[in-house]
Structures are given as C-alpha cells and as structure tokens.
Amino acid sequence: MKDKVEVILRNLFPSSVIDSNFSRINCDDWDSINHLNLMFELESAFEINIEPEKMMKISDVKSVLDMLENKLNK
C-alpha cells in the first residue's frame, strides 16, 4: 500500500521529494486542484470512495496511509 501511494505522489508531484515528511506544508504544488487529483487517484487505485470530510483531513503521507488503512480494513 505504501509503495502504491508513493508512486501516486511521485506522479502528481514530480519535482518534490516524497518521503515520510511530505505534506501540504512543505510542497508548494499541493494546492486545492492537486489535492482533488490526489483524492481521485487514491480512489481509483484502491477502488474506494473517500468522503468529503475525510478528504479535508488529508494533509500528509501519514494521513493518507491512515485513511487507507481504515478504509481497506473494514
């Protein structure tokens, strides 16, 4: 799961260093449009639906992985 998320992030943010500290705060390219693109890519890649409330809470790699873990382990 982590590797798949990393590939998605690298595709969306090619000029950024993707590591465990990657977040909206340290990535200038992570704007509202790219946030929606990230949500779309995550939904497609993992075949899930992300509720708008959960989308708003995603701000870094950890929150992406936590959300996916909760969704996929239900």
ChimeraX attribute file (.defattr): number of C-alpha atoms within 10 A of each C-alpha:
attribute: neighborCount
match mode: 1-to-1
recipient: residues
	/A:1	11
	/A:2	12
	/A:3	8
	/A:4	12
	/A:5	19
	/A:6	15
	/A:7	13
	/A:8	17
	/A:9	20
	/A:10	14
	/A:11	13
	/A:12	17
	/A:13	17
	/A:14	12
	/A:15	10
	/A:16	16
	/A:17	13
	/A:18	16
	/A:19	11
	/A:20	10
	/A:21	12
	/A:22	16
	/A:23	17
	/A:24	16
	/A:25	11
	/A:26	12
	/A:27	15
	/A:28	10
	/A:29	16
	/A:30	20
	/A:31	11
	/A:32	10
	/A:33	10
	/A:34	13
	/A:35	18
	/A:36	14
	/A:37	15
	/A:38	22
	/A:39	20
	/A:40	14
	/A:41	17
	/A:42	20
	/A:43	14
	/A:44	11
	/A:45	13
	/A:46	14
	/A:47	10
	/A:48	13
	/A:49	12
	/A:50	15
	/A:51	9
	/A:52	9
	/A:53	8
	/A:54	12
	/A:55	16
	/A:56	10
	/A:57	11
	/A:58	19
	/A:59	15
	/A:60	18
	/A:61	20
	/A:62	15
	/A:63	15
	/A:64	19
	/A:65	15
	/A:66	12
	/A:67	16
	/A:68	19
	/A:69	12
	/A:70	9
	/A:71	13
	/A:72	12
	/A:73	6
	/A:74	5
